[in-house]
Amino acid sequence: MIIRIMKKSFIEYLGSWMPALLVGIGLTLAGIFVGNGVRSISANSRVVTVRGLCEREVKANKVTWPIVSKFVGNDLASLYQQVQATDNAIVKFLSDNGISQSEYNVNAPKVQDMQADSYSNQPAPYRYNVTTVVVVTSSQIDKVNELMNKQTELMSQGIAIVAGDYNYQTLYEFTELNTIKPDMIADATKNARKAAQKFAQDSKSKLGKIKSASQGQFSIEDRDQYTPYIKNVRVVSTIEYYLKD
């Protein structure tokens, strides 16, 4: 009888502590799982951001060459005849040297009345200043460069070509960017990955998947001031990688 009472009391005692015991075990297991979860999140949040550069030199495929002449005088009729003769000589020079009619345009002359526009008390020596421009737009880069060096032929005909005018500068362009974009982006991405792998190696980590990536804008600039027909194309890709232990 006494033994039965003791067994019953022990069971009742154990039963009173069982809820608290289960709660404690549950909290312990939850702590373990939460701890593992935090470590996993922390591991996944380890990232490295790198930039990959790709540069290429390309030759311009379009040139815009303004051939500028200026005249001054007091008689517009006489100036008009000079403009006509000069434009005709320039057009013949271009045609004789392989520039087709579709590659040049003769702009209307620009006339400035020096007396009307003068802000000085001193009278201008000539009333009219006339500017005429023949614009060559061509894909024949080498041919146009050659003709620029042959402008002295026009001087022998009494035609003076104005050089160095800021408003009329020769412009070289590269218009085929889309043809080299995919390869350049691929190269920039490869270079970024190499940098990320080097960082992972130095930090005793392993390189994971890409977390985010952004492609920078392409820039096209002259390689230098002496060869403006050679362009430097540049792009930088920014990529973020996960790092693993």
C-alpha positions as CSV (number, residue, x, y, z in Angstrom):
1,M,0.0,0.0,0.0
2,I,2.8,2.4,0.9
3,I,4.6,1.5,-2.3
4,R,1.6,2.2,-4.4
5,I,1.1,5.6,-2.8
6,M,4.8,6.5,-3.4
7,K,4.6,5.5,-7.0
8,K,1.5,7.5,-7.5
9,S,3.0,10.5,-5.8
10,F,6.1,10.3,-8.0
11,I,4.0,10.1,-11.1
12,E,1.9,13.0,-10.0
13,Y,5.2,14.9,-9.2
14,L,6.6,14.1,-12.6
15,G,3.4,15.0,-14.3
16,S,3.4,18.5,-12.6
17,W,6.9,19.1,-14.0
18,M,6.4,17.7,-17.4
19,P,4.9,20.8,-19.1
20,A,7.8,22.9,-17.8
21,L,10.3,20.3,-18.9
22,L,8.8,20.1,-22.4
23,V,8.8,23.9,-22.7
24,G,12.5,24.0,-21.7
25,I,13.4,21.4,-24.2
26,G,11.4,23.2,-26.9
27,L,13.2,26.5,-26.1
28,T,16.5,24.8,-26.3
29,L,15.8,23.2,-29.6
30,A,14.4,26.5,-30.9
31,G,17.5,28.2,-29.8
32,I,19.6,25.7,-31.8
33,F,17.5,26.1,-34.9
34,V,17.5,29.9,-34.6
35,G,21.2,29.9,-34.1
36,N,21.7,27.8,-37.2
37,G,19.4,30.1,-39.2
38,V,21.3,33.2,-38.2
39,R,24.6,31.7,-39.2
40,S,23.1,30.7,-42.6
41,I,21.8,34.2,-43.1
42,S,25.1,35.7,-42.1
43,A,26.9,33.4,-44.5
44,N,24.6,34.3,-47.3
45,S,25.1,38.0,-46.6
46,R,28.8,37.8,-47.1
47,V,29.4,39.4,-50.4
48,V,32.1,41.1,-52.5
49,T,31.6,43.8,-55.0
50,V,33.9,44.0,-57.9
51,R,34.2,46.0,-61.2
52,G,35.3,44.6,-64.5
53,L,36.8,46.9,-67.1
54,C,36.9,46.3,-70.9
55,E,38.5,48.7,-73.3
56,R,39.0,48.6,-77.1
57,E,40.5,50.8,-79.7
58,V,38.4,51.1,-82.9
59,K,38.7,53.2,-86.0
60,A,36.0,55.8,-86.6
61,N,33.6,54.9,-89.4
62,K,32.1,58.4,-90.1
63,V,33.8,61.7,-90.6
64,T,32.2,65.2,-90.9
65,W,34.6,67.6,-92.5
66,P,33.4,71.3,-92.8
67,I,35.5,73.1,-95.5
68,V,35.2,76.8,-94.5
69,S,35.9,79.9,-96.5
70,K,35.5,83.5,-95.5
71,F,35.2,86.7,-97.5
72,V,34.9,90.4,-96.6
73,G,33.9,93.3,-98.7
74,N,31.4,96.1,-99.3
75,D,29.7,94.8,-102.4
76,L,27.4,91.9,-101.9
77,A,27.1,91.1,-105.6
78,S,30.9,90.8,-105.9
79,L,31.1,88.7,-102.7
80,Y,28.4,86.4,-104.1
81,Q,30.5,85.8,-107.2
82,Q,33.5,84.9,-105.1
83,V,31.4,82.5,-103.0
84,Q,30.1,80.8,-106.1
85,A,33.5,80.4,-107.6
86,T,35.0,79.1,-104.4
87,D,32.2,76.5,-103.8
88,N,32.5,75.3,-107.4
89,A,36.3,74.9,-107.0
90,I,35.9,73.0,-103.7
91,V,33.2,70.7,-105.2
92,K,35.5,69.9,-108.2
93,F,38.4,69.2,-105.9
94,L,36.3,66.7,-104.0
95,S,34.8,65.1,-107.1
96,D,38.2,64.7,-108.7
97,N,39.5,63.0,-105.6
98,G,36.8,60.3,-105.2
99,I,34.2,62.0,-103.1
100,S,30.7,61.4,-104.5
101,Q,27.9,64.0,-104.7
102,S,26.0,62.2,-101.9
103,E,28.9,62.7,-99.6
104,Y,29.0,66.5,-99.6
105,N,26.6,69.4,-99.1
106,V,27.1,73.0,-100.1
107,N,25.5,75.2,-97.3
108,A,24.0,78.6,-98.0
109,P,26.4,81.4,-97.2
110,K,26.1,83.2,-93.9
111,V,26.3,87.0,-94.3
112,Q,27.1,89.3,-91.4
113,D,26.6,93.0,-91.7
114,M,29.5,94.4,-89.7
115,Q,28.1,97.9,-89.5
116,A,24.7,96.7,-88.2
117,D,26.3,94.2,-85.7
118,S,29.2,96.3,-84.6
119,Y,29.3,97.4,-80.9
120,S,32.5,99.4,-81.3
121,N,32.7,103.2,-82.0
122,Q,35.4,102.3,-84.6
123,P,33.8,101.7,-88.0
124,A,34.5,98.3,-89.5
125,P,36.9,98.3,-92.4
126,Y,34.5,96.2,-94.4
127,R,30.7,96.1,-94.2
128,Y,30.1,92.4,-95.0
129,N,31.7,89.3,-93.7
130,V,30.5,86.2,-95.6
131,T,31.2,82.6,-94.5
132,T,30.6,79.7,-96.8
133,V,30.8,76.0,-95.8
134,V,30.9,72.8,-97.9
135,V,30.3,69.9,-95.5
136,V,31.7,66.5,-96.3
137,T,30.1,63.5,-94.5
138,S,31.7,60.2,-95.5
139,S,32.7,56.8,-94.3
140,Q,35.9,57.1,-96.3
141,I,38.1,58.0,-93.3
142,D,41.4,57.5,-95.0
143,K,40.4,59.3,-98.2
144,V,39.1,62.3,-96.3
145,N,42.3,62.4,-94.1
146,E,44.3,62.4,-97.4
147,L,42.3,65.3,-98.8
148,M,42.8,67.3,-95.7
149,N,46.5,67.1,-96.3
150,K,46.0,68.1,-100.0
151,Q,44.1,71.4,-99.3
152,T,47.2,73.3,-100.5
153,E,46.0,72.4,-104.0
154,L,43.1,74.8,-103.4
155,M,45.5,77.5,-102.2
156,S,47.2,77.4,-105.6
157,Q,43.9,78.4,-107.1
158,G,43.7,81.4,-104.8
159,I,41.2,79.7,-102.4
160,A,42.0,80.2,-98.7
161,I,40.5,77.5,-96.4
162,V,39.9,78.6,-92.8
163,A,41.3,76.2,-90.3
164,G,40.9,76.1,-86.5
165,D,37.5,77.7,-86.3
166,Y,35.9,76.4,-83.1
167,N,32.4,76.5,-84.8
168,Y,33.5,74.3,-87.6
169,Q,35.5,71.4,-86.3
170,T,36.1,68.1,-88.0
171,L,34.2,65.4,-86.2
172,Y,35.0,61.7,-86.2
173,E,32.4,59.2,-85.0
174,F,32.2,55.5,-84.3
175,T,28.6,54.4,-85.0
176,E,28.8,50.6,-84.8
177,L,28.8,50.3,-81.0
178,N,26.1,47.6,-81.1
179,T,28.3,45.3,-83.1
180,I,30.9,45.1,-80.3
181,K,28.7,45.6,-77.2
182,P,28.1,41.8,-76.5
183,D,31.7,40.8,-76.6
184,M,32.8,43.8,-74.5
185,I,30.2,43.1,-71.9
186,A,31.3,39.5,-71.8
187,D,34.9,40.5,-71.3
188,A,34.1,43.0,-68.6
189,T,32.1,40.3,-66.8
190,K,35.1,37.9,-67.0
191,N,37.4,40.5,-65.7
192,A,35.1,41.2,-62.8
193,R,34.9,37.4,-61.9
194,K,38.7,37.2,-62.0
195,A,38.9,40.0,-59.4
196,A,36.2,38.4,-57.3
197,Q,38.0,35.0,-57.4
198,K,41.2,36.6,-56.3
199,F,39.5,38.3,-53.4
200,A,37.8,35.0,-52.4
201,Q,41.1,33.2,-52.5
202,D,42.9,35.8,-50.4
203,S,40.1,35.8,-47.8
204,K,40.1,31.9,-47.8
205,S,36.5,31.8,-49.1
206,K,34.8,30.3,-52.1
207,L,33.0,32.4,-54.7
208,G,29.3,31.9,-54.9
209,K,26.6,33.0,-57.2
210,I,26.0,36.5,-58.5
211,K,23.8,38.5,-56.1
212,S,23.4,41.6,-58.4
213,A,25.0,43.0,-61.5
214,S,24.9,46.4,-63.3
215,Q,26.4,47.4,-66.6
216,G,27.9,50.8,-66.7
217,Q,27.5,53.2,-69.7
218,F,29.7,52.8,-72.7
219,S,32.0,55.8,-73.4
220,I,33.6,56.6,-76.7
221,E,36.5,59.1,-76.6
222,D,39.4,60.1,-78.8
223,R,42.5,58.0,-78.1
224,D,44.5,61.2,-78.2
225,Q,44.5,64.6,-79.7
226,Y,46.7,63.7,-82.6
227,T,44.6,60.8,-83.9
228,P,40.9,61.7,-83.4
229,Y,39.9,59.1,-85.9
230,I,41.1,56.4,-83.4
231,K,38.5,55.9,-80.7
232,N,38.8,54.3,-77.2
233,V,35.6,52.4,-76.3
234,R,35.2,51.7,-72.6
235,V,32.7,50.0,-70.3
236,V,32.7,49.0,-66.6
237,S,30.5,46.3,-65.2
238,T,29.8,46.2,-61.4
239,I,29.0,42.7,-60.0
240,E,28.2,41.5,-56.5
241,Y,29.0,37.9,-55.6
242,Y,28.2,35.8,-52.6
243,L,31.1,34.4,-50.6
244,K,31.0,30.9,-49.0
245,D,33.1,29.3,-46.4
